């Protein structure tokens, strides 16, 4: 210990590092008491980001950012025990980071910690939230599978709708006219160098502001924020009821941060990284890529909105959201901080969480998307092994009907459930629909023989409520 102490004294003498660290550790903070654990979310987000930096460096040492080798290098990395764990930590670390920064934003908003003198604290935090989302988005393409490929195509399409600069912005995202090796290189540079560098700069400035302005005290109804009197009152509060950040408040950050790291590592070991999709191939028109869970809600909204509202949702909704983040501390920088005096804050948070949760669930189901991997109907659902009905069940699968229509729990959900088709339509009505098509249903006129049609009608007409089997659970 004496040796280590002498080393530290020497190191501090030649670097002066204690002059930077000690003020951070010794700065006083208000006693939070009942709400103390709500204040650990910011430091936990920083820990999650550091996890991403460490594991990202490890992955980058074996990753080749070229269109010909990116996918195969990830397959190789995932195939090794250590690489599998590192990829898992990186994946679950990303999820942890977006959850923690989301909860931290909600905590700051509900407690109105964006009011004077912490307006710029909020603005730097909003910038970190945006950069986190960009990190998540750029990381998707680096997997170089179908999901990452088509996500960038959608992003470029969305950017192309921006007035005046849309065409330039779309080309900037793609690094050209189409997704290719140049796109991958640009996203790799952004994901590994540019965005993390900006995050480090904003985190440093954010922490400086936290020390400069102090950690916000728990809001009280009896004390609204008045810029003219707040600072003297806050300093008097710290003198009367404050405590040094270390160790009285920091121990909670340490404990919670350790739990975050432990949870991420455990999930990576037990569950492992997400499976890679198929290599990117723009000629596969039946591809149904689905983004990571934190973008699923937005994916669902874009899939469900009517065509006339696409520009409004793709361009102006994100612009208005960004404007709201910027204007909030500027137009509401004083007054009550207590959420009990700001009941609309609960309503706004509940609405945002509902939208993300509900549309995230819808995005997971994706009712608008055909189930291209639907297996043929088993004999126990068809009811027979041979004959016209069994032949019709095969036509039902081979012609892609099962991709959109469900029968006894098997198939897609884009079209109506045909489990009891024989009770709902006559053979003539079925024939008309098959030949003429419908909304989101192609016409099979010229694409089905009379023998196939007869067999298909025999199968559909056999589907009656009293005869059909109870819904079964399709194989996963």
Secondary structure in CASP SS format (residue, H / E / C, confidence):
PFRMAT SS
TARGET T0000
AUTHOR 0000-0000-0000
METHOD secondary structure of the structure
MODEL  1
X C 1.00
X H 1.00
X H 1.00
X H 1.00
X H 1.00
X H 1.00
X H 1.00
X H 1.00
X H 1.00
X H 1.00
X H 1.00
X H 1.00
X H 1.00
X H 1.00
X H 1.00
X C 1.00
X C 1.00
X H 1.00
X H 1.00
X H 1.00
X H 1.00
X H 1.00
X H 1.00
X H 1.00
X H 1.00
X H 1.00
X C 1.00
X E 1.00
X E 1.00
X E 1.00
X C 1.00
X C 1.00
X H 1.00
X H 1.00
X H 1.00
X H 1.00
X H 1.00
X H 1.00
X H 1.00
X H 1.00
X H 1.00
X H 1.00
X H 1.00
X H 1.00
X H 1.00
X H 1.00
X H 1.00
X H 1.00
X H 1.00
X H 1.00
X H 1.00
X H 1.00
X H 1.00
X H 1.00
X H 1.00
X H 1.00
X H 1.00
X H 1.00
X H 1.00
X H 1.00
X C 1.00
X C 1.00
X C 1.00
X C 1.00
X C 1.00
X C 1.00
X C 1.00
X C 1.00
X C 1.00
X H 1.00
X H 1.00
X H 1.00
X H 1.00
X H 1.00
X H 1.00
X H 1.00
X H 1.00
X H 1.00
X H 1.00
X C 1.00
X H 1.00
X H 1.00
X H 1.00
X H 1.00
X H 1.00
X H 1.00
X H 1.00
X H 1.00
X H 1.00
X H 1.00
X H 1.00
X H 1.00
X H 1.00
X H 1.00
X H 1.00
X H 1.00
X H 1.00
X H 1.00
X H 1.00
X H 1.00
X H 1.00
X H 1.00
X H 1.00
X H 1.00
X H 1.00
X H 1.00
X H 1.00
X H 1.00
X H 1.00
X H 1.00
X C 1.00
X C 1.00
X C 1.00
X C 1.00
X C 1.00
X C 1.00
X C 1.00
X C 1.00
X H 1.00
X H 1.00
X H 1.00
X H 1.00
X H 1.00
X H 1.00
X H 1.00
X H 1.00
X H 1.00
X H 1.00
X H 1.00
X H 1.00
X H 1.00
X H 1.00
X H 1.00
X H 1.00
X H 1.00
X H 1.00
X H 1.00
X H 1.00
X H 1.00
X H 1.00
X H 1.00
X H 1.00
X C 1.00
X C 1.00
X E 1.00
X H 1.00
X H 1.00
X H 1.00
X H 1.00
X H 1.00
X H 1.00
X H 1.00
X H 1.00
X H 1.00
X H 1.00
X H 1.00
X H 1.00
X H 1.00
X H 1.00
X C 1.00
X C 1.00
X C 1.00
X C 1.00
X C 1.00
X C 1.00
X H 1.00
X H 1.00
X H 1.00
X H 1.00
X H 1.00
X H 1.00
X H 1.00
X H 1.00
X H 1.00
X C 1.00
X C 1.00
X C 1.00
X C 1.00
X C 1.00
X C 1.00
X H 1.00
X H 1.00
X H 1.00
X H 1.00
X H 1.00
X H 1.00
X H 1.00
X H 1.00
X H 1.00
X H 1.00
X H 1.00
X H 1.00
X H 1.00
X H 1.00
X H 1.00
X H 1.00
X H 1.00
X H 1.00
X H 1.00
X H 1.00
X H 1.00
X H 1.00
X H 1.00
X H 1.00
X H 1.00
X H 1.00
X H 1.00
X H 1.00
X H 1.00
X H 1.00
X H 1.00
X H 1.00
X H 1.00
X C 1.00
X C 1.00
X C 1.00
X C 1.00
X C 1.00
X C 1.00
X C 1.00
X C 1.00
X C 1.00
X C 1.00
X C 1.00
X E 1.00
X C 1.00
X C 1.00
X C 1.00
X C 1.00
X H 1.00
X H 1.00
X H 1.00
X H 1.00
X H 1.00
X H 1.00
X H 1.00
X H 1.00
X H 1.00
X H 1.00
X H 1.00
X H 1.00
X E 1.00
X E 1.00
X E 1.00
X H 1.00
X H 1.00
X H 1.00
X H 1.00
X H 1.00
X H 1.00
X H 1.00
X H 1.00
X H 1.00
X H 1.00
X H 1.00
X H 1.00
X H 1.00
X H 1.00
X H 1.00
X H 1.00
X H 1.00
X H 1.00
X H 1.00
X H 1.00
X H 1.00
X H 1.00
X H 1.00
X H 1.00
X H 1.00
X H 1.00
X C 1.00
X C 1.00
X C 1.00
X C 1.00
X C 1.00
X C 1.00
X C 1.00
X C 1.00
X E 1.00
X C 1.00
X C 1.00
X C 1.00
X C 1.00
X C 1.00
X C 1.00
X C 1.00
X C 1.00
X C 1.00
X C 1.00
X C 1.00
X C 1.00
X C 1.00
X H 1.00
X H 1.00
X H 1.00
X H 1.00
X H 1.00
X H 1.00
X H 1.00
X H 1.00
X H 1.00
X H 1.00
X H 1.00
X H 1.00
X C 1.00
X C 1.00
X H 1.00
X H 1.00
X H 1.00
X H 1.00
X H 1.00
X H 1.00
X H 1.00
X H 1.00
X H 1.00
X H 1.00
X H 1.00
X H 1.00
X H 1.00
X H 1.00
X H 1.00
X H 1.00
X H 1.00
X H 1.00
X H 1.00
X H 1.00
X H 1.00
X H 1.00
X H 1.00
X H 1.00
X H 1.00
X C 1.00
X C 1.00
X C 1.00
X E 1.00
X C 1.00
X C 1.00
X C 1.00
X H 1.00
X H 1.00
X H 1.00
X C 1.00
X H 1.00
X H 1.00
X H 1.00
X H 1.00
X H 1.00
X H 1.00
X H 1.00
X H 1.00
X H 1.00
X H 1.00
X H 1.00
X H 1.00
X H 1.00
X H 1.00
X H 1.00
X H 1.00
X H 1.00
X H 1.00
X H 1.00
X H 1.00
X H 1.00
X H 1.00
X H 1.00
X C 1.00
X C 1.00
X C 1.00
X C 1.00
X C 1.00
X C 1.00
X C 1.00
X C 1.00
X C 1.00
X C 1.00
X C 1.00
X C 1.00
X C 1.00
X H 1.00
X H 1.00
X H 1.00
X H 1.00
X C 1.00
X C 1.00
X C 1.00
X C 1.00
X C 1.00
X H 1.00
X H 1.00
X H 1.00
X H 1.00
X H 1.00
X H 1.00
X H 1.00
X H 1.00
X H 1.00
X H 1.00
X H 1.00
X C 1.00
X C 1.00
X H 1.00
X H 1.00
X H 1.00
X H 1.00
X C 1.00
X E 1.00
X E 1.00
X C 1.00
X C 1.00
X E 1.00
X E 1.00
X C 1.00
X C 1.00
X C 1.00
X C 1.00
X C 1.00
X C 1.00
X C 1.00
X C 1.00
X C 1.00
X H 1.00
X H 1.00
X H 1.00
X H 1.00
X C 1.00
X C 1.00
X H 1.00
X H 1.00
X H 1.00
X H 1.00
X H 1.00
X H 1.00
X H 1.00
X H 1.00
X H 1.00
X H 1.00
X C 1.00
X E 1.00
X C 1.00
X C 1.00
X E 1.00
X C 1.00
X C 1.00
X C 1.00
X C 1.00
X C 1.00
X C 1.00
X C 1.00
X C 1.00
X H 1.00
X H 1.00
X H 1.00
X H 1.00
X H 1.00
X H 1.00
X H 1.00
X H 1.00
X H 1.00
X H 1.00
X H 1.00
X H 1.00
X C 1.00
X C 1.00
X C 1.00
X C 1.00
X C 1.00
X C 1.00
X C 1.00
X C 1.00
X C 1.00
X C 1.00
X C 1.00
X C 1.00
X C 1.00
X C 1.00
X C 1.00
END
